[in-house]
Amino acid sequence: MAPRIFITRRVFDDAVRYLEAHAEVVGNPTDRVLAPAELKDAAAESDGLLALLTDRVDSELLAACPRLKVVANFAVGYNNIDLDAAAARGVLITNTPGVLTETTADFAWALLMAAARRVAEADRFVRDGKFRAWGPRMLLGHDVHGKTLGLIGMGRIGRSVARRAAGFGMRILYHDVSEVGPDAAADLNARWAPMEEVLAEADFVSVHVPLLPATRHLLDDAAFARMKPHCIVINTSRGPVVDERALVRALGEGRIAGAGLDVYEREPDIEPGLTELENVVLAPHIASASHETRLRMCMMAAENLVAGLEGRRPPNLVNPDAWDATRP
């Protein structure tokens, strides 16, 4: 009997065809997020689950799916999954790392440039019929070239963002729990510094850390108070890394110049006050949303899923203890 896979949202046809060659595939044919009760009912008889960040895979869902062996998360992050509950049931959890690094770095720069040069605001200005004539003080933004870029997190995406800064002749400071090696630091022209120094010196602060207890509200009132008044903050990591209430205060009071956000603290809900501010660029979690990257992510999730169902160690396993526990 072929294993059964449930796909929680409409995904790419190539991935569905790949899965159908290895299993019985059932899926949510829409882009609507299933309510927890709906997901439990739909996935109850499944051996594998292709899930998205919008799906909460918790102890209740796992208990409702006694046959479940593998959950393939269509994302790098997996804070939507209760790893302890999965380990207790021997359920393998996988993610899709690496493939979206360059695309996310591209988008971090898109937000940085848009916020610095007030692109979204200028677009609204033109669409609203306000552009009457060129003026020397109209929509003045901030230069990017020659400025200081502060990176919070120097993993794959942080390094890719740093490499792009070379073309703008920027000085790069970074903070992470550990320093990159001397060769990488020289190649990136980047210097490790304490968090306080990065925040105080940077003209642009771009965040690239995972969501952990230690990184929740990493940028809070105290952090914004250390920044320059013309500093611009970019977040393409996880929403709760930034205290959004503190960010609204900092932007509204002019303590920092602007922000570019792709992720939100209580996504998809937006902190009251953010949408009323002109000095913030808001995107709906699309940093990895290129045709090429999202397809590769989906195929990677599908390949992880099939490997686990066939008794092979998935290439992107995030809970190896569960794998070890299921081995004879």
N, C-alpha and C positions, 0 to 999 in steps of 0.2 A: 504493500500500500504506500503510495507516494505521500511524502510529508505535505502538510498544509501550511501555506504562508499567507498572512494577512498584511496588506499594505494600507497604512492609515490615511494616506492622501493620494490624490492623483499624481503620478510620477511619469518618468520618461518611458516611452514605448519600448525602446531598446532594452531597458532594464527588466521590464515586465516579460518580454519575450525570453530573455535569458533565464529568468526565474521559472517561467512556464516549462522550460526544457528540463527542469530538475524537480518540480513540485507542482502540486495543485495550488493555484494562486487565486485568492479572493481579495478584493480591495474596495476601499471607499472611492467611488468614481468621481468625486467632487473635490473641490478645494476647501470644503468646510471642515473645520476642526471638530472632531467627534467629542461629544460630552463624555466624561469618564464612564458613566453607565453604558452609553452606546458602545464605547470602545471595549469594555469588558464583555458585552454580549457578542460583539462582532468577532473578537479574537479568542473567544473561549475555547474553541477546538483547534487552535493553531499550534504548530510546532515551531514556527518562526514568525517574527514580527519585524517588518520594516517600518521604523518609527521616525518621527520628526521631532524637532525641539519643542514643538507645540503639544506633544503628547507626554503626559505624565505617566511614567512607568514606575509605579509604586508597589508597595506590598499588597494592596487590595487588587490591583490589576494582575499581579503575578499569581496571587491565590486563585483568581478567577480563571486562570489559564494553566491548568495542571500539566498539560503536555508541552508547554513552552520550553524550548531548549536554547534558542538564540534570539537576541534582540539586536538588530543592526540599526544604529542611530545614523540618520542621514544628516550628519553634522560632525564637526570636530569636538565641540563641547558636549558633555553628557550630564549636565547638572539637572536635567529633567528625569534622570533615572536614579532610583534608590539602589546603589551598588551593594549595600549590605543585604538588602532583601533579595537581590538577585543572587548574591553569593550563597545565601542560606538555602536557596533552591537549586543551586548548581546551574543557573541560567547564564550563558555567555553573553557578554555585552561588547559590542564593537563600535568603532567610530570611523570617520573619514579624514584622517590627518594628512597634511602635506599638500594635497592636491589643490587646496584653495589659497595657499600662501601668497602667491604672486598676485592673484586677482584681488585678494583682500588688501594687500599693500597698495595696489593701484587705487582702490576705492578710498583708502585712508587719505591718499594724496588728493583725490577728487574732492573730498570733504574739506581738507586743509585749504586747497586753492579756492574753493567756493566760499568758505567762510572768510578767508583773508581778503578776497577781492569783492565780497558782497554779491556774488553771482546770482544767488536765488532772489535776493532782495532787488537786484537790478532787473531780473526777469519780470518780477511782479510789477515793478515800476513801469516798464515798457507796456506790459499787457493791460495795465490800468489806464493807459493813455496819458501818463504824466510826463513822458519824454517830449519836451517842446523844443529844446535847443541844448547844444553842448554847453557845459559850464565848468569852470576851473575847480570848483569845490563840490561838484556833484558826485555823490556816492564814493567818497574817498575811502579806500581800503588800506591794507598794509602790505608792504613788500614782503616777499618770501626769500628772495636771493640774499645771501650774505648774513642771514639771521641765525639764531641758535635754536636747534630742534632738540627738545627733551623727550626721550623715549622712556616710558615706564614699562619695562618688560623687553627683553632682548632675545626672545626665542626666534623661531623661523620668520614670523611675520614682522617682528620688530627689526630684524636684520634686513629684511627686504625693503622696509620703509627707509632704513638708514642708507642702503645702497642708492636709492632714488634721490636722496638728499645731495649726493655728490654733484649732480648736475646743476644744483642751485648754489653751489659753493657754501653750503651751510656748515656751521660748527655743530657737532653732535655730542650731547651729553646723554648718558643713559643710567638708569638704575634698575638693578635686578638683584635677586638673592645671591647670585654669584656672578663673577666677572667672566666675560668671554676671554678666550686665550689671547696672548699678545699679537699673534699673527692676524686673528680676526679683527682685533681692535685697530690694528694698523691698516688693514684692508678697508675697513669701514670708516676710518678716520674718526673713531668714537672713543670717548673717555668715560669710564665709570665714575659716578659721583654719588654721594649720599642723596637720598630723596629730597631733603630740604634744599640742597644746592641745585638740583635739577629744576625744581619748581621755581626757585628764585631767579635762576639765570635764563630760563628758556623763554623764547618768544612764541613758540608753539609747543604744546605738550600733547603727545599722542600715546594712548594707552593700549598695551598689548599683553595683558596678563590674563590667566584663567581666573574663573570665579572660585575662590576659596574663602574659608572663614577669615583669613588674614587679608584678603583683598576686597572684601565687601566694604563699600564706602571708603575706599582708599583715597578718593578725592572728595573731601568734605569741606566744611567751612574753614577749618584750619589750613587745609591745603590751598584753597583758593586765596586765602589771605596772604599766602607767601608769594603768589604769582605777581608778575608785572601787570599794570593796568591794561597794557595792550596785548596781553597773552591770549592765545586762542587754543582751546582744548578740543581734542578729537578723540572720540571713543568708537572703536570698531570691535571691541573685545566682548564684554558682557555688561549689560545695563547696570546691575547692582554694584559694579565697581565704582560708579559715580553716585554720590548722594544727590539726587535730582532736585530736591528741595533746596539744598545748599547751592546748587548750580543756578537755579532760577534766581535766588537772591543775588549771587555774584554777578550774573548777567544784567539783572534789572537795576542793580545799584551801580553798575559801571566799574566793578572791581576787577573784572576781566573784560576783554574786548568782544569775545565771541566764542562760539562752539560749533562743532559739527558732530552730529550723533547719528549712528546707525542702529543702536541698540538702546533699550530702555529698562528702567528698574522694574517695572511691573508690566512688561510687554504683553499685549499690545496697547495697554493703557498708557497714556502720556501724562506726565506730571502737570497738574493745573498751572497755567502761567507760561509754560514753554511755547505753546503755539502762538501766544500773543506777542512774543518777543521777535523783533526783526533781526537781532544779531545772533541767531542760531539757525543752522541748516539742519533740517530733520529728514532722515531717510528711513524707509520701512524695512530695516534689516536686510539689505540687498548687497552687502559687501562682496559676497561670493556669487552674485547673480549675473554671471555671464553664461551664454549658451554652453560654451565649452566646459567651464568649470562645474556647473551644476550637473551636467550629464556625467562627467567623470566621477563626481561625488556619488551619484545615484548608482552607477555601475560598481563602484567600490563597495557601497553598502550591500548591493546584491551579491557580489562575490564573497564578501564576509559571511553573509547569511547562508549561502550554499555550502561553503567550506564547513561551517559549524554543523549544519544538518547532515553532512556526509561523514562526520566524525573526524574531520581534519581541523587542526588548530587555525582559526581565522587569522589572516595576516595583520589585522588591526584590533587585536583583542585588548581590552582595557582592564579586565579583571582576570588575570592569569590564575589566581587562586581557585576560581570556579572551574577552570579547565583542569587544573591539577586534581581537584576533588572528584571529577568525573572520570578520571583515568583509572583503569584497573590496577 
